[in-house]
Amino acid sequence: MSLVGLAHGTSHFHHLLLPPLFPVFLKTFGLNYTELGMLVTVFFAISGTGQALAGFVVDRIGPLKVLWLALGCFVLASLAAATAQGFGGLMLAAALAGLGNAPFHPVDFTILNQRISHQRLGRAFAVHGISGNVGWALAPVLLLAITELTGQWRLAYAVCALLTLGVMGLLVWQRQHLRTTAHRVVAPSVGAAASGAPAEHTLAFLKQPAVWLCFSFFLWTTAALSAIQSFASPALHHLYGLPLSAAAMVVTAYMVCGVVGMLIGGWALGRVARLEQLISWALLLAALLLALAGSGLLNGWGALVVTALAGFGTGLAGPSRDMLVKQATPPGATGRVYGAVYSGLDIGFALAAPVFGALLDHGMDAGVFWGAAGLMLMGVWSARQAGAHARPRLAAPTAQ
């Protein structure tokens, strides 16, 4: 659990490799928020496309070789950011980081589903989610702290490269705890001869409505998260006059509240009969809080606190969300299903970033919070529908 969590936290850290220093790039390279949003789009467009494909590779050759390549891409991304001379250099860093991020969910969930007993999967999913939030929370703290203390934002990215190399070394050293059995796809004709029935096609999982509903859930909820991660800080600054140094705390505070929510959500996982109900109430809470932050009824610090507390709702839904995907996954298709479903996460980030960046460029700062709240409500619908479709499949007998 801890090793997979460390890997997952590293991937989430690199989600925010560039956004915390957007204000620096605005001044240094003369960029605007729409252009900065395009950096986020490139990262997640590459990650989403690669994630759907990576699931097939992970099922066939196992996760470890893919993991080493992914971490190597993160090192190169940090070095590209450290040496960037303009928009093109930042775009290269975003592309390399997106390529590195692509395989992480197929890798992580393949390892967890093979190495962790069913009774402990709820805790494993909670640890996985918490580590991701820790990575998100640490990125702005580390990057901004080094930049402010030394005045050298390039040094911050050099430190990121060294830290990622350290993580890679630790995971290589402890790789015996991460080994899994690769899933070999059997050709239909061979399968038919062996069992007397046609073997399922590699893409048969795509026929299941629950898979696509889980995909849409990730699309909506991570589009909302993209708004908060990339633009809540400048939106609070413009709406309420909070200093940028104070407004920058909102992302870290949001992720910390998410960790608390995940701890409670992991504990509640085995005590909830219908996962979609827990997810729905948690996301409704988050949507209400985000709408309140965008209402203009609060002062600056009140809006910051309310936005951060919305992270509790999304964190609370996290472990149940991951278990809902597991319920929709046929045997032997873990990498493929998680790759396809979690590509919705990347696509949500990719599509939302330029839209919310354009809202800021046009002075529509409250739209960041109202838009995120509306997307959370779309996630509620998807979760409820996914749960309704997954239950009949669980009730049906499964061929072994």
C-alpha positions in Angstrom: 0.0 0.0 0.0 2.7 2.5 1.0 4.9 1.9 -2.1 1.9 2.2 -4.5 0.9 5.3 -2.5 4.3 6.8 -2.9 4.2 6.2 -6.7 0.7 7.7 -6.9 1.6 10.7 -4.9 4.5 11.3 -7.2 2.3 11.3 -10.2 -0.2 13.7 -8.6 2.7 16.0 -7.6 3.5 16.3 -11.3 -0.1 17.2 -12.2 0.8 20.5 -10.5 4.4 20.8 -11.8 3.5 24.0 -13.7 0.2 25.6 -12.3 1.7 26.8 -8.9 4.1 29.0 -10.8 1.6 30.4 -13.4 2.0 33.9 -11.9 5.8 33.7 -12.4 5.3 32.6 -16.1 2.8 35.4 -16.6 5.5 38.0 -15.7 8.6 36.1 -17.0 7.3 35.1 -20.4 4.4 37.5 -21.0 1.7 34.8 -21.2 -2.0 35.0 -20.5 -4.3 32.6 -18.6 -5.7 31.1 -21.7 -2.2 30.1 -22.8 -1.4 28.8 -19.4 -4.7 26.7 -19.5 -3.4 25.2 -22.7 -0.4 23.8 -20.8 -2.8 21.9 -18.6 -4.7 20.8 -21.6 -1.6 19.4 -23.3 -0.6 17.5 -20.1 -4.0 15.8 -19.7 -4.7 15.2 -23.4 -1.5 13.2 -23.6 -2.1 11.6 -20.3 -5.7 10.6 -21.1 -4.8 9.1 -24.5 -1.9 7.3 -23.1 -3.8 6.0 -20.1 -6.4 4.3 -22.2 -3.6 2.6 -24.2 -1.4 1.9 -21.2 -4.1 -0.4 -19.6 -3.6 -2.9 -22.4 0.2 -2.8 -22.0 0.0 -3.3 -18.3 -2.4 -6.2 -18.6 0.0 -7.9 -21.0 3.6 -7.2 -19.7 2.8 -6.2 -16.0 3.1 -2.8 -14.3 6.7 -2.5 -13.3 8.5 -1.8 -16.6 5.8 0.7 -17.4 6.3 2.3 -14.0 10.0 2.9 -14.5 9.5 4.6 -17.8 6.8 6.8 -16.3 9.0 8.0 -13.5 11.8 8.7 -16.0 9.5 10.9 -18.0 8.8 12.9 -14.8 12.5 13.5 -14.3 12.8 14.8 -17.9 9.7 17.0 -17.4 11.2 18.7 -14.4 14.5 19.3 -16.3 12.5 20.7 -19.2 10.7 23.1 -16.9 14.0 24.1 -15.3 15.5 25.1 -18.6 12.4 26.5 -20.3 13.0 29.8 -22.2 9.4 30.4 -23.1 6.0 28.9 -23.9 7.6 26.1 -26.1 9.8 24.9 -23.2 6.9 24.9 -20.8 4.8 23.0 -23.4 7.6 20.3 -23.6 7.6 20.0 -19.8 3.8 19.6 -19.9 3.9 16.9 -22.6 6.6 14.9 -20.8 4.8 15.1 -17.5 1.6 14.0 -19.2 3.3 11.0 -20.9 4.7 10.0 -17.5 1.3 10.4 -15.8 -0.5 8.2 -18.4 0.0 4.7 -17.0 -0.3 5.3 -13.3 -3.9 4.3 -12.6 -3.6 1.0 -14.6 -0.3 0.3 -12.9 -1.5 1.2 -9.4 -4.8 -0.6 -9.4 -3.3 -3.7 -11.1 -0.8 -4.0 -8.2 -3.4 -3.3 -5.5 -6.0 -5.7 -6.9 -3.4 -8.5 -7.1 -1.4 -7.8 -3.9 -4.1 -6.7 -1.4 -6.8 -8.9 0.0 -10.4 -8.0 -0.7 -11.0 -7.3 3.0 -8.3 -4.6 3.0 -9.0 -3.1 -0.4 -11.1 -0.3 1.1 -8.1 0.8 3.1 -5.8 0.4 0.1 -8.0 2.6 -2.0 -8.1 5.2 0.8 -4.3 5.2 1.0 -4.1 5.5 -2.7 -6.4 8.5 -2.8 -4.8 10.1 0.2 -1.3 9.8 -1.3 -2.6 11.5 -4.5 -4.0 14.4 -2.4 -0.7 14.6 -0.5 1.1 14.9 -3.8 -1.2 17.7 -4.9 -0.8 19.5 -1.6 3.0 19.3 -1.6 3.6 20.6 -5.1 2.5 24.2 -4.5 4.2 24.3 -1.1 7.5 23.0 -2.4 7.6 25.0 -5.6 6.5 28.3 -4.1 8.7 27.9 -1.0 11.9 27.3 -3.0 11.0 30.1 -5.4 10.3 32.6 -2.6 13.2 31.7 -0.5 15.8 31.7 -3.2 14.2 33.8 -5.9 15.1 31.0 -8.4 12.1 29.2 -9.8 14.4 27.1 -12.0 16.1 25.7 -8.9 12.7 24.5 -7.7 12.3 22.3 -10.8 15.9 21.0 -10.4 14.9 19.9 -6.8 11.8 18.2 -8.3 13.9 16.2 -10.7 16.2 15.0 -7.8 13.3 14.0 -5.6 11.7 12.0 -8.4 15.0 10.2 -8.9 15.0 9.3 -5.2 11.4 7.9 -5.4 12.4 5.9 -8.4 15.4 4.4 -6.6 13.3 3.4 -3.6 10.7 1.7 -5.7 13.4 -0.2 -7.7 15.0 -1.3 -4.4 11.6 -2.6 -3.0 10.3 -3.9 -6.3 9.7 -7.4 -4.9 6.6 -6.0 -3.1 5.2 -4.7 -6.4 5.5 -7.8 -8.6 2.3 -9.1 -10.3 1.3 -11.7 -12.8 0.7 -10.3 -16.3 -2.7 -11.1 -17.8 -2.3 -13.0 -21.1 -5.1 -12.4 -23.6 -6.2 -15.7 -25.1 -7.3 -15.7 -28.7 -11.1 -16.5 -29.2 -10.4 -19.7 -31.1 -8.0 -21.1 -28.6 -10.4 -20.1 -25.7 -13.3 -21.8 -27.4 -11.3 -25.0 -27.9 -10.2 -25.1 -24.3 -13.5 -24.2 -22.6 -16.2 -25.1 -25.1 -17.4 -21.5 -25.3 -16.1 -18.4 -27.2 -13.6 -16.4 -25.2 -14.5 -12.7 -24.6 -12.9 -10.2 -26.9 -10.3 -7.9 -25.4 -12.6 -4.9 -25.9 -15.8 -6.7 -24.6 -15.7 -4.6 -21.4 -16.6 -1.5 -23.5 -20.1 -2.9 -23.9 -20.9 -2.4 -20.2 -22.8 0.8 -19.5 -21.3 0.9 -16.0 -17.8 1.4 -17.5 -18.9 4.4 -19.5 -20.9 5.9 -16.7 -17.8 5.6 -14.5 -15.8 7.3 -17.3 -18.3 10.2 -17.4 -18.2 10.5 -13.6 -14.4 11.1 -13.8 -14.9 13.5 -16.7 -17.3 15.8 -14.7 -15.7 15.6 -11.3 -12.1 16.2 -12.5 -13.2 19.0 -14.7 -14.4 20.6 -11.5 -11.1 19.8 -9.8 -9.2 21.3 -12.7 -11.0 24.6 -12.0 -10.0 24.6 -8.3 -6.4 23.4 -8.8 -5.5 25.8 -11.6 -7.6 28.9 -11.1 -9.2 29.1 -7.6 -6.2 31.0 -6.3 -6.3 33.9 -8.9 -10.1 33.8 -8.7 -10.1 34.4 -5.0 -7.5 37.1 -5.5 -9.6 38.9 -8.0 -13.0 38.4 -6.3 -12.1 39.1 -2.7 -8.8 41.0 -2.9 -6.8 38.3 -1.1 -3.1 38.6 -1.5 -1.8 36.0 -4.0 0.5 34.5 -1.3 -2.6 33.8 0.8 -4.9 32.7 -2.0 -2.2 30.2 -3.2 -2.9 28.3 0.1 -6.4 27.3 -1.2 -5.1 24.3 -3.2 -3.1 22.9 -0.4 -6.0 23.4 2.1 -8.4 21.8 -0.4 -6.2 18.7 -0.6 -5.7 18.5 3.1 -9.4 18.5 3.7 -9.6 15.8 1.0 -7.2 13.6 2.9 -9.5 13.9 6.0 -12.5 13.0 3.8 -10.7 10.0 2.3 -9.8 8.6 5.8 -13.4 8.7 6.7 -14.5 7.4 3.3 -12.2 4.4 3.5 -13.5 3.6 7.0 -17.1 3.9 5.8 -16.6 1.8 2.6 -17.4 -1.6 4.1 -20.4 -0.1 6.0 -22.3 1.3 3.0 -24.6 -0.9 1.0 -24.9 1.4 -2.0 -21.7 3.2 -2.8 -23.4 5.7 -5.2 -25.4 7.1 -2.3 -22.3 8.0 -0.3 -20.7 9.5 -3.4 -23.9 11.6 -4.2 -24.2 13.1 -0.7 -20.5 13.9 -0.6 -20.4 15.6 -3.9 -23.6 17.6 -3.2 -21.9 19.0 -0.1 -18.9 20.0 -2.2 -21.1 21.6 -4.8 -23.0 23.7 -2.3 -19.7 24.9 -0.7 -18.2 25.9 -4.0 -21.4 27.7 -5.0 -21.2 29.6 -1.7 -17.6 30.6 -2.4 -18.5 32.0 -5.7 -21.6 33.9 -4.4 -19.7 36.9 -3.1 -21.5 36.7 0.2 -18.3 35.9 2.2 -15.1 37.8 2.9 -11.9 36.7 1.4 -10.8 34.3 4.2 -14.3 32.9 4.5 -14.4 32.1 0.8 -10.9 30.4 1.1 -12.1 28.3 4.0 -15.3 27.3 2.3 -13.5 26.3 -0.9 -11.0 24.2 1.1 -13.9 22.5 3.0 -15.3 21.4 -0.4 -12.3 19.2 -0.6 -13.7 17.1 2.3 -16.7 16.2 0.2 -14.7 15.1 -2.8 -12.3 13.2 -0.6 -15.2 11.4 1.2 -16.4 10.1 -2.2 -12.9 8.9 -3.3 -12.6 5.4 -1.9 -16.2 4.6 -2.8 -15.5 5.9 -6.3 -12.6 3.5 -6.7 -14.6 0.5 -5.4 -17.5 1.4 -7.8 -15.0 1.1 -10.7 -13.8 -2.3 -9.3 -17.5 -3.5 -9.3 -17.7 -2.6 -13.0 -14.5 -4.5 -13.9 -14.7 -8.0 -15.4 -12.0 -10.6 -14.2 -8.7 -10.2 -15.9 -9.4 -6.7 -17.3 -8.2 -4.5 -14.5 -5.6 -2.6 -16.5 -7.9 -2.0 -19.5 -10.9 -0.9 -17.4 -9.0 1.4 -15.1 -7.1 2.8 -18.1 -10.3 3.5 -20.0 -12.3 4.8 -17.0 -9.5 7.0 -15.6 -8.8 8.5 -19.0 -12.0 10.4 -18.2 -10.0 12.1 -15.4 -7.4 13.3 -17.9 -10.0 14.4 -20.5 -11.9 16.3 -17.8 -8.7 18.2 -16.9 -7.8 18.8 -20.5 -11.2 20.2 -21.6 -11.8 22.3 -18.5 -8.5 24.2 -18.2 -8.7 26.5 -21.3 -12.4 27.1 -20.6 -11.9 28.2 -17.0 -8.7 30.1 -18.0 -10.8 32.0 -20.6 -13.4 32.9 -17.9 -10.6 34.5 -15.8 -9.3 36.4 -18.9 -12.8 37.8 -19.4 -13.2 38.8 -15.7 -15.7 36.1 -14.9 -14.0 35.0 -11.7 -17.1 33.7 -9.9 -17.6 31.3 -12.9 -14.7 29.2 -11.6 -16.7 28.3 -8.5 -20.1 28.1 -10.1 -18.8 26.1 -13.0 -17.1 23.6 -10.6 -20.3 23.3 -8.6 -22.3 22.5 -11.7 -19.8 19.8 -12.8 -20.0 18.2 -9.3 -23.8 17.8 -9.8 -23.2 16.1 -13.1 -20.9 13.7 -11.3 -23.7 12.9 -8.9 -25.9 11.8 -11.8 -23.2 9.6 -13.3 -22.4 7.9 -10.0 -26.0 7.1 -9.3 -26.5 5.6 -12.8 -23.2 3.7 -12.6 -24.2 2.1 -9.3 -27.6 1.1 -10.7 -25.9 -0.7 -13.7 -23.2 -2.3 -11.7 -25.5 -4.0 -9.1 -27.2 -6.4 -11.6 -23.7 -7.5 -12.9 -22.6 -8.2 -9.3 -25.7 -10.2 -8.6 -25.2 -12.4 -11.6 -23.0 -15.6 -11.3 -19.5 -15.1 -12.5 -17.8 -17.7 -14.6 -14.4 -18.7 -13.3 
